[in-house]
C-alpha cells in the first residue's frame, strides 16, 4: 500500500473511529477496542465491510456503542462486557457467546447456538435464530422476534429466553432454572421441560424484556411459559444404588 494512502486511512480512523475492514485488519479493530481505557471519550465505533468476518468485536469490556454495517461470521460480540453492539445484517454461529453484560442486537437472522453460555446482558435477534439458541445459558436474556430451531435452551441454567414466533423440537431439553417464554407453537419439549403457570411476576418480567428489546404491539399475556419439572437434576436418595 502506498504511504500516502496508509496515512490517510489511519488519520480518518483516529478522527472518527470508523474501521473499514477492506482497508484495515480485523486484528487492528479488536486490538483498538481492547486498548480502550475506562472513561475514554471514544464511545462510538463503526465497522464497515465486515463481509462475514469471524470474531468481530470480541472481548470488548468498555461501555461503547459499536455499529457493524453488514453481516458477520462466527462469534461476533463473544465475551461482551458492557458494550452495545448492533449488527446491521445477519450473524453466523455463536453470536454473543459467553456474553457477560451489555447488549447485542442482530437486525437480521442468527445461526446456531446464539447466546450460548451467556452469563448476562441482553441479546436481541430481530429475525430468526437457528438451532441450539441459548444452550447452557447462565443468566443472559435473549429475545428472538422470529422463530428458533431445535434443541434451543438445552441445559439452560438461568436467564430468560423469549420467542415471539415458533420453537423447534426438544425445547429446553435437560433444562435447569431458566425461564422460556414462547408466543407461537412449540414442536416438542425436551426431557424434563414442561409448560408452567404464567403468574403475575412472570408477566411483569416478560413485559419488561419486551420493552427493552423494542417489541411493540405484543402483550406478555400472549405467551406461554416453560421450565424445568425438576426431576432430572435433583438427586433422589432412592436412586443411590444406581450410581
MDAnalysis code that builds the backbone (N, CA, C; Angstrom):
import MDAnalysis as mda
import numpy as np

u = mda.Universe.empty(729, n_residues=243, atom_resindex=np.repeat(np.arange(243), 3), trajectory=True)
u.add_TopologyAttr("name", ["N", "CA", "C"] * 243)
u.add_TopologyAttr("resid", np.arange(1, 244))
u.add_TopologyAttr("resname", ["UNK", "UNK", "UNK", "UNK", "UNK", "UNK", "UNK", "UNK", "UNK", "UNK", "UNK", "UNK", "UNK", "UNK", "UNK", "UNK", "UNK", "UNK", "UNK", "UNK", "UNK", "UNK", "UNK", "UNK", "UNK", "UNK", "UNK", "UNK", "UNK", "UNK", "UNK", "UNK", "UNK", "UNK", "UNK", "UNK", "UNK", "UNK", "UNK", "UNK", "UNK", "UNK", "UNK", "UNK", "UNK", "UNK", "UNK", "UNK", "UNK", "UNK", "UNK", "UNK", "UNK", "UNK", "UNK", "UNK", "UNK", "UNK", "UNK", "UNK", "UNK", "UNK", "UNK", "UNK", "UNK", "UNK", "UNK", "UNK", "UNK", "UNK", "UNK", "UNK", "UNK", "UNK", "UNK", "UNK", "UNK", "UNK", "UNK", "UNK", "UNK", "UNK", "UNK", "UNK", "UNK", "UNK", "UNK", "UNK", "UNK", "UNK", "UNK", "UNK", "UNK", "UNK", "UNK", "UNK", "UNK", "UNK", "UNK", "UNK", "UNK", "UNK", "UNK", "UNK", "UNK", "UNK", "UNK", "UNK", "UNK", "UNK", "UNK", "UNK", "UNK", "UNK", "UNK", "UNK", "UNK", "UNK", "UNK", "UNK", "UNK", "UNK", "UNK", "UNK", "UNK", "UNK", "UNK", "UNK", "UNK", "UNK", "UNK", "UNK", "UNK", "UNK", "UNK", "UNK", "UNK", "UNK", "UNK", "UNK", "UNK", "UNK", "UNK", "UNK", "UNK", "UNK", "UNK", "UNK", "UNK", "UNK", "UNK", "UNK", "UNK", "UNK", "UNK", "UNK", "UNK", "UNK", "UNK", "UNK", "UNK", "UNK", "UNK", "UNK", "UNK", "UNK", "UNK", "UNK", "UNK", "UNK", "UNK", "UNK", "UNK", "UNK", "UNK", "UNK", "UNK", "UNK", "UNK", "UNK", "UNK", "UNK", "UNK", "UNK", "UNK", "UNK", "UNK", "UNK", "UNK", "UNK", "UNK", "UNK", "UNK", "UNK", "UNK", "UNK", "UNK", "UNK", "UNK", "UNK", "UNK", "UNK", "UNK", "UNK", "UNK", "UNK", "UNK", "UNK", "UNK", "UNK", "UNK", "UNK", "UNK", "UNK", "UNK", "UNK", "UNK", "UNK", "UNK", "UNK", "UNK", "UNK", "UNK", "UNK", "UNK", "UNK", "UNK", "UNK", "UNK", "UNK", "UNK", "UNK", "UNK", "UNK", "UNK", "UNK", "UNK", "UNK", "UNK", "UNK", "UNK", "UNK", "UNK"])
u.atoms.positions = np.array([
    [0.848, -1.196, 0.000],
    [0.000, 0.000, 0.000],
    [0.885, 1.248, 0.000],
    [0.629, 2.234, -0.858],
    [1.442, 3.447, -0.874],
    [1.339, 4.184, 0.451],
    [2.422, 4.874, 0.816],
    [2.464, 5.557, 2.118],
    [1.377, 6.606, 2.248],
    [1.088, 7.331, 1.165],
    [0.081, 8.390, 1.258],
    [-1.297, 7.815, 1.555],
    [-1.631, 6.659, 0.970],
    [-2.933, 6.050, 1.211],
    [-3.045, 5.544, 2.641],
    [-1.978, 4.922, 3.146],
    [-1.978, 4.435, 4.518],
    [-2.141, 5.591, 5.505],
    [-1.427, 6.665, 5.298],
    [-1.518, 7.820, 6.187],
    [-2.926, 8.380, 6.224],
    [-3.560, 8.455, 5.075],
    [-4.910, 8.989, 5.004],
    [-5.885, 8.076, 5.742],
    [-5.744, 6.775, 5.580],
    [-6.629, 5.825, 6.236],
    [-6.510, 5.909, 7.748],
    [-5.290, 5.934, 8.264],
    [-5.085, 5.975, 9.703],
    [-5.605, 7.287, 10.288],
    [-5.375, 8.386, 9.588],
    [-5.869, 9.677, 10.076],
    [-7.380, 9.665, 10.181],
    [-8.058, 9.084, 9.177],
    [-9.519, 9.021, 9.204],
    [-9.985, 8.157, 10.372],
    [-9.290, 7.050, 10.602],
    [-9.643, 6.145, 11.692],
    [-9.550, 6.841, 13.041],
    [-8.454, 7.547, 13.302],
    [-8.265, 8.183, 14.594],
    [-9.226, 9.343, 14.799],
    [-9.684, 9.969, 13.717],
    [-10.590, 11.100, 13.857],
    [-12.007, 10.654, 14.171],
    [-12.477, 9.572, 13.580],
    [-13.893, 9.235, 13.677],
    [-14.160, 7.849, 14.241],
    [-13.159, 7.062, 14.482],
    [-13.299, 5.686, 14.939],
    [-14.161, 4.861, 13.990],
    [-13.964, 5.058, 12.713],
    [-14.576, 4.233, 11.674],
    [-13.523, 3.257, 11.179],
    [-13.816, 1.974, 11.251],
    [-12.905, 0.936, 10.770],
    [-13.488, 0.307, 9.524],
    [-12.796, 0.473, 8.414],
    [-13.182, -0.164, 7.163],
    [-12.346, -1.430, 7.014],
    [-12.982, -2.580, 7.129],
    [-12.245, -3.843, 7.089],
    [-11.793, -4.221, 5.684],
    [-12.120, -3.408, 4.711],
    [-11.500, -3.550, 3.392],
    [-10.101, -2.940, 3.377],
    [-9.833, -2.042, 4.331],
    [-8.561, -1.335, 4.354],
    [-7.722, -1.631, 5.595],
    [-8.362, -2.106, 6.651],
    [-7.644, -2.409, 7.888],
    [-8.010, -3.821, 8.316],
    [-7.180, -4.428, 9.130],
    [-7.399, -5.818, 9.514],
    [-8.345, -5.922, 10.708],
    [-8.967, -7.081, 10.814],
    [-9.825, -7.355, 11.956],
    [-9.019, -7.326, 13.256],
    [-7.791, -7.788, 13.206],
    [-6.928, -7.756, 14.390],
    [-6.732, -6.320, 14.881],
    [-6.556, -5.375, 13.949],
    [-6.388, -3.972, 14.339],
    [-7.640, -3.436, 15.015],
    [-8.814, -3.807, 14.488],
    [-10.071, -3.374, 15.100],
    [-10.182, -3.898, 16.524],
    [-10.036, -5.198, 16.700],
    [-10.198, -5.775, 18.032],
    [-9.142, -5.269, 19.006],
    [-7.920, -5.054, 18.524],
    [-6.872, -4.533, 19.404],
    [-7.202, -3.111, 19.860],
    [-7.723, -2.294, 18.940],
    [-8.099, -0.926, 19.310],
    [-9.211, -0.925, 20.352],
    [-10.172, -1.830, 20.207],
    [-11.253, -1.922, 21.187],
    [-10.731, -2.408, 22.532],
    [-9.803, -3.354, 22.519],
    [-9.241, -3.861, 23.771],
    [-8.365, -2.819, 24.463],
    [-7.826, -1.875, 23.696],
    [-6.957, -0.847, 24.277],
    [-7.731, 0.285, 24.942],
    [-9.044, 0.301, 24.802],
    [-9.832, 1.371, 25.395],
    [-9.666, 1.390, 26.912],
    [-9.415, 2.557, 27.440],
    [-9.277, 2.710, 28.885],
    [-10.599, 3.162, 29.491],
    [-10.844, 2.843, 30.751],
    [-12.064, 3.328, 31.412],
    [-12.171, 4.845, 31.323],
    [-13.351, 5.339, 30.994],
    [-13.568, 6.773, 30.878],
    [-13.172, 7.366, 29.547],
    [-12.773, 6.542, 28.591],
    [-12.389, 7.054, 27.280],
    [-13.567, 7.777, 26.625],
    [-13.244, 8.865, 25.886],
    [-14.303, 9.578, 25.168],
    [-14.542, 9.000, 23.775],
    [-13.876, 7.913, 23.435],
    [-14.097, 7.245, 22.154],
    [-15.229, 6.233, 22.333],
    [-16.446, 6.766, 22.373],
    [-17.586, 5.928, 22.771],
    [-18.413, 5.402, 21.608],
    [-18.197, 5.911, 20.396],
    [-18.983, 5.478, 19.247],
    [-18.048, 4.917, 18.176],
    [-18.317, 3.685, 17.757],
    [-17.487, 2.995, 16.778],
    [-18.355, 2.482, 15.642],
    [-17.782, 2.455, 14.450],
    [-18.497, 1.957, 13.281],
    [-17.563, 1.055, 12.483],
    [-18.088, -0.116, 12.112],
    [-17.302, -1.102, 11.369],
    [-17.929, -1.270, 9.986],
    [-17.146, -0.966, 8.959],
    [-17.628, -1.071, 7.582],
    [-17.076, -2.343, 6.925],
    [-17.827, -2.864, 5.982],
    [-17.407, -4.016, 5.175],
    [-16.967, -5.222, 6.005],
    [-17.792, -5.668, 6.956],
    [-17.418, -6.862, 7.723],
    [-17.383, -8.124, 6.864],
    [-18.280, -8.217, 5.887],
    [-18.268, -9.288, 4.880],
    [-18.103, -10.683, 5.479],
    [-18.838, -10.957, 6.552],
    [-18.830, -12.281, 7.140],
    [-17.591, -12.620, 7.939],
    [-16.787, -11.632, 8.307],
    [-15.603, -11.890, 9.127],
    [-15.997, -12.514, 10.460],
    [-15.151, -13.410, 10.964],
    [-15.379, -14.051, 12.249],
    [-14.806, -13.214, 13.387],
    [-15.407, -13.363, 14.575],
    [-14.879, -12.758, 15.815],
    [-14.784, -11.244, 15.736],
    [-15.775, -10.608, 15.168],
    [-15.822, -9.146, 15.133],
    [-16.228, -8.622, 16.510],
    [-15.462, -7.686, 17.040],
    [-15.761, -7.020, 18.317],
    [-15.905, -8.016, 19.467],
    [-14.951, -8.923, 19.596],
    [-14.978, -9.871, 20.710],
    [-14.215, -9.305, 21.910],
    [-14.691, -9.638, 23.091],
    [-13.976, -9.288, 24.311],
    [-13.963, -7.816, 24.646],
    [-14.929, -7.059, 24.167],
    [-14.977, -5.625, 24.490],
    [-15.436, -5.472, 25.940],
    [-14.736, -4.642, 26.710],
    [-15.068, -4.517, 28.133],
    [-15.263, -3.070, 28.567],
    [-15.659, -2.205, 27.626],
    [-15.963, -0.814, 27.947],
    [-17.350, -0.454, 27.412],
    [-18.047, 0.515, 28.020],
    [-19.417, 0.863, 27.627],
    [-19.469, 1.742, 26.371],
    [-19.125, 1.162, 25.234],
    [-19.136, 1.880, 23.965],
    [-20.235, 1.303, 23.070],
    [-20.618, 2.065, 22.050],
    [-21.550, 1.567, 21.047],
    [-20.772, 1.209, 19.788],
    [-21.116, 0.067, 19.200],
    [-20.422, -0.428, 18.014],
    [-21.469, -0.808, 16.973],
    [-21.467, -0.117, 15.846],
    [-22.380, -0.426, 14.747],
    [-21.606, -1.151, 13.658],
    [-21.999, -2.383, 13.398],
    [-21.360, -3.204, 12.370],
    [-22.261, -3.177, 11.133],
    [-21.760, -2.566, 10.057],
    [-22.594, -2.307, 8.879],
    [-22.517, -3.462, 7.874],
    [-23.148, -4.561, 8.236],
    [-23.172, -5.721, 7.367],
    [-23.223, -6.992, 8.189],
    [-23.176, -8.128, 7.516],
    [-23.280, -9.415, 8.186],
    [-21.921, -9.894, 8.678],
    [-21.957, -10.728, 9.719],
    [-20.731, -11.211, 10.349],
    [-20.752, -12.732, 10.406],
    [-19.570, -13.317, 10.665],
    [-19.434, -14.764, 10.769],
    [-19.554, -15.252, 12.201],
    [-18.669, -16.191, 12.564],
    [-18.697, -16.806, 13.882],
    [-18.397, -15.809, 15.006],
    [-19.063, -16.008, 16.148],
    [-18.682, -15.468, 17.461],
    [-18.615, -13.947, 17.554],
    [-19.398, -13.241, 16.787],
    [-19.437, -11.782, 16.924],
    [-19.868, -11.411, 18.347],
    [-19.148, -10.475, 18.947],
    [-19.516, -9.995, 20.275],
    [-19.291, -10.986, 21.389],
    [-18.530, -12.044, 21.133],
    [-18.268, -13.009, 22.186],
    [-17.614, -12.361, 23.395],
    [-18.015, -12.804, 24.575],
    [-17.476, -12.305, 25.856],
    [-17.720, -10.814, 26.049],
    [-18.726, -10.272, 25.394],
    [-19.020, -8.850, 25.536],
    [-19.271, -8.493, 26.999],
    [-18.689, -7.380, 27.432],
    [-18.857, -6.940, 28.807],
    [-19.076, -5.432, 28.834],
    [-20.321, -5.023, 28.613],
    [-20.675, -3.617, 28.776],
    [-20.955, -2.842, 27.514],
    [-20.518, -3.306, 26.352],
    [-20.737, -2.530, 25.136],
    [-22.101, -2.838, 24.527],
    [-22.565, -1.933, 23.657],
    [-23.818, -2.117, 22.928],
    [-23.480, -2.295, 21.447],
    [-23.582, -3.524, 20.970],
    [-23.204, -3.869, 19.603],
    [-24.467, -4.066, 18.775],
    [-24.510, -3.447, 17.595],
    [-25.615, -3.653, 16.663],
    [-25.058, -4.172, 15.348],
    [-25.551, -5.330, 14.928],
    [-25.164, -5.914, 13.644],
    [-26.258, -5.593, 12.638],
    [-25.930, -4.751, 11.664],
    [-26.910, -4.361, 10.651],
    [-26.868, -5.373, 9.505],
    [-27.238, -6.578, 9.842],
    [-27.206, -7.710, 8.915],
    [-27.493, -8.959, 9.713],
    [-26.997, -10.097, 9.243],
    [-27.174, -11.360, 9.942],
    [-25.869, -11.780, 10.605],
    [-25.969, -12.789, 11.492],
    [-24.803, -13.243, 12.251],
    [-24.658, -14.746, 12.128],
    [-23.410, -15.194, 12.044],
    [-23.114, -16.614, 11.991],
    [-23.217, -17.262, 13.360],
    [-22.716, -18.499, 13.485],
    [-22.845, -19.237, 14.750],
    [-22.191, -18.514, 15.930],
    [-22.814, -18.670, 17.106],
    [-22.211, -18.239, 18.347],
    [-22.211, -16.759, 18.618],
    [-23.110, -15.985, 18.007],
    [-23.148, -14.558, 18.314],
    [-23.438, -14.393, 19.807],
    [-22.668, -13.526, 20.463],
    [-22.884, -13.263, 21.879],
    [-22.505, -14.409, 22.800],
    [-21.683, -15.347, 22.327],
    [-21.308, -16.467, 23.181],
    [-20.568, -15.973, 24.426],
    [-20.979, -16.499, 25.565],
    [-20.345, -16.172, 26.851],
    [-20.390, -14.676, 27.163],
    [-21.429, -14.008, 26.695],
    [-21.586, -12.577, 26.991],
    [-21.790, -12.381, 28.491],
    [-21.172, -11.315, 29.009],
    [-21.245, -11.013, 30.432],
    [-22.272, -9.928, 30.751],
    [-22.269, -8.846, 29.946],
    [-23.178, -7.734, 30.173],
    [-23.240, -6.907, 28.894],
    [-24.024, -5.819, 28.943],
    [-24.192, -5.012, 27.740],
    [-25.301, -5.571, 26.870],
    [-25.240, -5.282, 25.577],
    [-26.287, -5.747, 24.669],
    [-25.721, -6.010, 23.285],
    [-26.374, -6.932, 22.591],
    [-26.088, -7.192, 21.185],
    [-27.424, -7.287, 20.469],
    [-27.562, -6.539, 19.385],
    [-28.772, -6.583, 18.566],
    [-28.395, -7.005, 17.158],
    [-29.051, -8.046, 16.669],
    [-28.844, -8.526, 15.303],
    [-30.084, -8.162, 14.501],
    [-29.914, -7.308, 13.501],
    [-31.061, -6.841, 12.729],
    [-31.617, -7.901, 11.782],
    [-30.801, -8.902, 11.448],
    [-31.244, -9.977, 10.577],
    [-31.428, -11.271, 11.345],
    [-31.003, -12.388, 10.733],
    [-31.109, -13.703, 11.352],
    [-29.807, -14.070, 12.053],
    [-29.892, -15.065, 12.924],
    [-28.705, -15.585, 13.608],
    [-28.625, -17.087, 13.391],
    [-27.404, -17.576, 13.212],
    [-27.191, -19.006, 13.036],
    [-27.238, -19.709, 14.390],
    [-26.743, -20.942, 14.432],
    [-26.924, -21.782, 15.608],
    [-26.147, -21.297, 16.830],
    [-26.555, -21.807, 17.963],
    [-26.081, -21.538, 19.335],
    [-25.848, -20.054, 19.634],
    [-26.784, -19.219, 19.232],
    [-26.732, -17.803, 19.610],
    [-26.851, -17.672, 21.125],
    [-25.987, -16.854, 21.715],
    [-26.044, -16.602, 23.150],
    [-25.617, -17.760, 24.025],
    [-24.931, -18.749, 23.451],
    [-24.530, -19.924, 24.232],
    [-23.680, -19.537, 25.438],
    [-23.964, -20.137, 26.561],
    [-23.254, -19.960, 27.833],
    [-23.261, -18.519, 28.333],
    [-24.112, -17.672, 27.785],
    [-24.135, -16.270, 28.187],
    [-24.462, -16.108, 29.664],
    [-23.702, -15.252, 30.328],
    [-23.860, -15.054, 31.770],
    [-24.650, -13.794, 32.127],
    [-24.848, -12.881, 31.180],
    [-25.573, -11.657, 31.468],
    [-25.776, -10.850, 30.205],
    [-26.414, -9.696, 30.344],
    [-26.666, -8.851, 29.186],
    [-27.911, -9.258, 28.431],
    [-28.160, -8.544, 27.329],
    [-29.350, -8.758, 26.505],
    [-28.943, -8.997, 25.061],
    [-29.383, -10.113, 24.499],
    [-29.183, -10.431, 23.089],
    [-30.535, -10.375, 22.395],
    [-30.648, -9.514, 21.386],
    [-31.889, -9.367, 20.624],
    [-31.632, -9.782, 19.184],
    [-32.435, -10.703, 18.687],
    [-32.355, -11.145, 17.299],
    [-33.669, -10.769, 16.630],
    [-33.609, -9.828, 15.698],
    [-34.842, -9.309, 15.111],
    [-35.393, -10.205, 14.002],
    [-34.592, -11.155, 13.547],
    [-35.064, -12.148, 12.596],
    [-35.282, -13.476, 13.294],
    [-34.882, -14.569, 12.623],
    [-34.979, -15.906, 13.194],
    [-33.642, -16.349, 13.769],
    [-33.702, -17.283, 14.705],
    [-32.497, -17.911, 15.238],
    [-32.534, -19.392, 14.890],
    [-31.385, -19.957, 14.625],
    [-31.301, -21.352, 14.219],
    [-31.308, -22.275, 15.444],
    [-30.804, -23.476, 15.277],
    [-30.840, -24.479, 16.338],
    [-29.964, -24.083, 17.521],
    [-30.286, -24.671, 18.675],
    [-29.493, -24.548, 19.898],
    [-29.345, -23.112, 20.408],
    [-30.325, -22.303, 20.137],
    [-30.295, -20.933, 20.658],
    [-30.319, -20.983, 22.179],
    [-29.377, -20.293, 22.805],
    [-29.368, -20.196, 24.256],
    [-28.954, -21.455, 24.990],
    [-28.159, -22.339, 24.355],
    [-27.748, -23.542, 25.081],
    [-26.848, -23.166, 26.254],
    [-27.084, -23.840, 27.358],
    [-26.292, -23.653, 28.583],
    [-26.240, -22.202, 29.028],
    [-27.317, -21.449, 28.761],
    [-27.341, -20.055, 29.184],
    [-27.280, -19.984, 30.711],
    [-26.538, -18.987, 31.198],
    [-26.262, -18.891, 32.625],
    [-26.609, -17.508, 33.180],
    [-27.667, -16.901, 32.686],
    [-28.090, -15.605, 33.190],
    [-28.401, -14.583, 32.118],
    [-28.054, -14.868, 30.884],
    [-28.332, -13.961, 29.775],
    [-29.834, -13.878, 29.497],
    [-30.275, -12.750, 28.959],
    [-31.633, -12.594, 28.441],
    [-31.553, -12.576, 26.918],
    [-32.360, -13.407, 26.261],
    [-32.376, -13.499, 24.804],
    [-33.805, -13.270, 24.326],
    [-33.985, -12.336, 23.396],
    [-35.290, -12.070, 22.805],
    [-35.183, -12.265, 21.294],
    [-35.967, -13.203, 20.757],
    [-35.964, -13.502, 19.327],
    [-37.311, -13.078, 18.751],
    [-37.283, -12.164, 17.789],
    [-38.528, -11.680, 17.194],
    [-39.185, -12.730, 16.306],
    [-38.391, -13.629, 15.737],
    [-38.916, -14.651, 14.838],
    [-38.986, -16.014, 15.501],
    [-38.542, -17.045, 14.777],
    [-38.585, -18.424, 15.255],
    [-37.208, -18.880, 15.740],
    [-37.193, -19.982, 16.491],
    [-35.942, -20.615, 16.892],
    [-35.962, -22.083, 16.473],
    [-34.761, -22.650, 16.298],
    [-34.642, -24.028, 15.844],
    [-34.646, -25.039, 16.971],
    [-34.322, -26.284, 16.618],
    [-34.395, -27.392, 17.572],
    [-33.298, -27.309, 18.638],
    [-33.561, -27.986, 19.747],
    [-32.637, -28.096, 20.881],
    [-32.254, -26.740, 21.473],
    [-33.098, -25.762, 21.346],
    [-32.815, -24.465, 21.954],
    [-32.987, -24.557, 23.475],
    [-32.182, -23.775, 24.187],
    [-32.181, -23.762, 25.655],
    [-31.816, -25.119, 26.243],
    [-31.036, -25.911, 25.529],
    [-30.544, -27.180, 26.063],
    [-29.658, -26.914, 27.286],
    [-29.970, -27.557, 28.383],
    [-29.237, -27.391, 29.640],
    [-29.144, -25.925, 30.063],
    [-30.171, -25.144, 29.754],
    [-30.185, -23.730, 30.153],
    [-30.297, -23.636, 31.668],
    [-29.359, -22.928, 32.274],
    [-29.280, -22.910, 33.733],
    [-30.040, -21.752, 34.360],
    [-29.892, -20.545, 33.831],
    [-30.627, -19.395, 34.356],
    [-30.710, -18.339, 33.263],
    [-31.590, -17.357, 33.488],
    [-31.828, -16.335, 32.479],
    [-33.177, -16.543, 31.823],
    [-33.424, -15.787, 30.759],
    [-34.729, -15.796, 30.098],
    [-34.562, -15.870, 28.583],
    [-35.329, -16.758, 27.963],
    [-35.388, -16.848, 26.506],
    [-36.812, -16.523, 26.077],
    [-36.956, -15.480, 25.262],
    [-38.265, -15.011, 24.802],
    [-38.338, -15.201, 23.297],
    [-39.387, -15.875, 22.821],
    [-39.538, -16.171, 21.397],
    [-40.914, -15.696, 20.944],
    [-40.922, -14.730, 20.009],
    [-42.202, -14.233, 19.532],
    [-42.830, -15.165, 18.505],
    [-42.017, -15.976, 17.855],
    [-42.517, -16.915, 16.856],
    [-42.646, -18.312, 17.421],
    [-42.229, -19.306, 16.627],
    [-42.353, -20.711, 16.998],
    [-41.012, -21.272, 17.462],
    [-41.074, -22.411, 18.158],
    [-39.874, -23.105, 18.630],
    [-39.832, -24.508, 18.037],
    [-38.626, -24.972, 17.689],
    [-38.448, -26.295, 17.107],
    [-38.501, -27.402, 18.144],
    [-38.082, -28.599, 17.718],
    [-38.144, -29.783, 18.576],
    [-37.215, -29.663, 19.792],
    [-37.617, -30.377, 20.854],
    [-36.793, -30.572, 22.053],
    [-36.434, -29.261, 22.742],
    [-37.379, -28.360, 22.816],
    [-37.150, -27.096, 23.521],
    [-36.844, -27.376, 24.993],
    [-35.789, -26.764, 25.502],
    [-35.488, -26.843, 26.921],
    [-35.054, -28.210, 27.412],
    [-34.476, -29.016, 26.538],
    [-34.049, -30.347, 26.965],
    [-33.051, -30.249, 28.118],
    [-33.305, -31.008, 29.183],
    [-32.429, -31.046, 30.361],
    [-32.243, -29.671, 30.988],
    [-33.287, -28.879, 30.987],
    [-33.229, -27.512, 31.497],
    [-33.086, -27.500, 33.012],
    [-32.437, -26.451, 33.525],
    [-32.309, -26.242, 34.962],
    [-33.337, -25.200, 35.406],
    [-32.924, -23.952, 35.613],
    [-33.837, -22.953, 36.167],
    [-34.076, -21.761, 35.241],
    [-33.695, -21.837, 33.991],
    [-34.003, -20.759, 33.044],
    [-35.512, -20.713, 32.790],
    [-35.981, -19.547, 32.381],
    [-37.391, -19.364, 32.049],
    [-37.527, -19.174, 30.539],
    [-38.462, -19.891, 29.939],
    [-38.683, -19.833, 28.494],
    [-40.087, -19.314, 28.239],
    [-40.199, -18.305, 27.365],
    [-41.492, -17.728, 27.017],
    [-41.656, -17.807, 25.498],
    [-42.691, -18.491, 25.037],
    [-42.901, -18.685, 23.599],
    [-44.315, -18.234, 23.237],
    [-44.398, -17.375, 22.248],
    [-45.694, -16.857, 21.806],
    [-46.366, -17.786, 20.804],
    [-45.565, -18.453, 19.965],
    [-46.110, -19.330, 18.941],
    [-46.193, -20.771, 19.405],
    [-46.120, -21.687, 18.448],
    [-46.221, -23.114, 18.783],
    [-44.841, -23.690, 19.078],
    [-44.841, -24.763, 19.837],
    [-43.612, -25.489, 20.164],
    [-43.742, -26.887, 19.561],
    [-42.786, -27.269, 18.719],
    [-42.882, -28.580, 18.065],
    [-42.837, -29.714, 19.082],
    [-41.948, -29.642, 20.041],
    [-41.912, -30.625, 21.125],
    [-41.039, -30.091, 22.246],
    [-41.293, -30.584, 23.449],
    [-40.494, -30.218, 24.608],
    [-39.452, -31.301, 24.872],
    [-38.262, -30.873, 25.322],
    [-37.204, -31.813, 25.637],
    [-37.412, -32.464, 26.989],
    [-36.480, -33.316, 27.362],
    [-36.552, -34.041, 28.630],
    [-36.626, -33.078, 29.800],
    [-37.608, -33.291, 30.652],
    [-37.803, -32.556, 31.901],
    [-38.296, -31.130, 31.707],
    [-38.632, -30.725, 30.490],
    [-39.195, -29.393, 30.253],
    [-40.709, -29.500, 30.146],
    [-41.406, -28.649, 30.886],
    [-42.864, -28.700, 30.910],
    [-43.436, -27.291, 30.785],
    [-44.710, -27.210, 30.412],
    [-45.432, -25.943, 30.445],
    [-45.703, -25.582, 31.903],
    [-45.578, -24.293, 32.228],
    [-45.746, -23.864, 33.610],
    [-46.705, -22.676, 33.675],
    [-47.232, -22.440, 34.845],
    [-48.182, -21.351, 35.057],
    [-47.508, -20.001, 34.821],
    [-48.225, -19.109, 34.166],
    [-47.746, -17.739, 33.956],
    [-48.350, -16.864, 35.045],
    [-47.560, -16.602, 36.074],
    [-48.054, -15.812, 37.191],
    [-47.771, -14.328, 36.967],
    [-48.257, -13.506, 37.880],
    [-48.129, -12.054, 37.741],
    [-46.674, -11.625, 37.624],
    [-45.790, -12.229, 38.425],
    [-44.385, -11.836, 38.373],
    [-43.740, -12.180, 37.037],
    [-44.242, -13.244, 36.401],
    [-43.703, -13.617, 35.092],
    [-44.196, -12.667, 34.005],
    [-45.451, -12.250, 34.107],
    [-45.988, -11.275, 33.148],
    [-45.218, -9.963, 33.234],
    [-44.922, -9.522, 34.461],
    [-44.177, -8.280, 34.631],
    [-42.754, -8.407, 34.116],
    [-42.109, -9.527, 34.412],
    [-40.757, -9.770, 33.920],
    [-40.723, -9.782, 32.399],
    [-41.647, -10.506, 31.792],
    [-41.686, -10.630, 30.338],
    [-41.973, -9.293, 29.675],
    [-42.906, -8.519, 30.229],
    [-43.203, -7.222, 29.621],
    [-41.981, -6.312, 29.655],
    [-41.230, -6.378, 30.736],
    [-40.005, -5.595, 30.815],
    [-38.988, -6.006, 29.760],
    [-38.857, -7.303, 29.506],
    [-37.943, -7.781, 28.476],
    [-38.390, -7.357, 27.085],
    [-39.686, -7.426, 26.830],
    [-40.207, -6.995, 25.535],
    [-39.947, -5.508, 25.317],
    [-40.130, -4.723, 26.348],
    [-39.880, -3.285, 26.239],
    [-38.399, -3.014, 25.967],
    [-37.512, -3.692, 26.687],
    [-36.073, -3.493, 26.489],
    [-35.636, -3.897, 25.086],
    [-36.311, -4.888, 24.527],
    [-35.951, -5.383, 23.199],
    [-36.624, -4.619, 22.068],
    [-37.378, -3.577, 22.404],
    [-38.017, -2.757, 21.384],
    [-39.208, -3.397, 20.714],
    [-39.834, -4.357, 21.389],
    [-41.003, -5.036, 20.826],
    [-42.243, -4.211, 21.145],
    [-43.038, -3.904, 20.120],
    [-44.279, -3.138, 20.314],
    [-45.463, -3.925, 19.771],
    [-46.641, -3.618, 20.288],
    [-47.861, -4.248, 19.796],
    [-48.031, -5.693, 20.216],
    [-47.241, -6.162, 21.175],
    [-47.321, -7.547, 21.656],
    [-47.461, -7.508, 23.172],
    [-48.388, -8.310, 23.702],
    [-48.628, -8.337, 25.138],
    [-48.051, -9.596, 25.760],
    [-47.561, -9.456, 26.977],
    [-46.980, -10.598, 27.680],
    [-47.974, -11.730, 27.858],
    [-49.256, -11.408, 27.962],
    [-50.280, -12.432, 28.165],
    [-50.439, -13.360, 26.965],
    [-49.839, -13.015, 25.829],
    [-49.946, -13.852, 24.636],
    [-48.960, -15.022, 24.642],
    [-48.070, -15.066, 25.627],
    [-47.015, -16.074, 25.679],
    [-47.373, -17.196, 26.645],
    [-46.740, -18.337, 26.424],
    [-46.775, -19.441, 27.376],
    [-45.377, -19.587, 27.997],
    [-45.365, -20.042, 29.233],
    [-44.090, -20.210, 29.941],
    [-43.734, -21.683, 30.052],
    [-42.440, -21.967, 29.880],
    [-41.941, -23.337, 30.004],
    [-40.723, -23.327, 30.930],
    [-40.534, -24.425, 31.625],
    [-39.399, -24.518, 32.532],
    [-39.185, -25.940, 32.990],
    [-38.355, -26.111, 33.996],
    [-37.944, -27.431, 34.446],
    [-38.987, -28.080, 35.350],
    [-39.207, -29.384, 35.134],
    [-40.038, -30.173, 36.051],
    [-39.246, -30.570, 37.288],
    [-37.938, -30.332, 37.271],
    [-37.054, -30.563, 38.408],
    [-37.007, -32.032, 38.820],
    [-37.030, -32.910, 37.845],
    [-36.902, -34.340, 38.144],
    [-35.555, -34.914, 37.718],
    [-34.807, -34.183, 36.881],
    [-33.545, -34.710, 36.384],
    [-32.359, -34.304, 37.247],
    [-32.281, -33.012, 37.598],
    [-31.058, -32.536, 38.234],
    [-31.115, -32.574, 39.756],
    [-32.269, -32.875, 40.334],
    [-32.340, -33.038, 41.784],
    [-32.078, -34.502, 42.133],
    [-31.033, -34.747, 42.899],
    [-30.670, -36.115, 43.250],
    [-31.698, -36.705, 44.217],
    [-32.173, -37.890, 43.868],
    [-33.133, -38.607, 44.691],
    [-32.404, -39.743, 45.406],
    [-32.444, -39.734, 46.736],
    [-31.716, -40.729, 47.510],
    [-32.161, -42.143, 47.185],
    [-33.402, -42.303, 46.700],
    [-33.896, -43.628, 46.344],
    [-33.119, -44.242, 45.184],
    [-32.409, -43.365, 44.422],
    [-31.660, -43.846, 43.249],
    [-30.179, -44.037, 43.554],
    [-29.786, -43.976, 44.804],
    [-28.376, -44.012, 45.166],
    [-27.692, -45.281, 44.660],
    [-28.378, -46.403, 44.684],
    [-27.778, -47.664, 44.271],
    [-27.468, -47.709, 42.788],
    [-28.044, -46.775, 42.025],
    [-27.826, -46.772, 40.574],
    [-26.527, -46.078, 40.200],
    [-25.840, -45.441, 41.157],
    [-24.649, -44.654, 40.845],
    [-23.377, -45.379, 41.291],
])
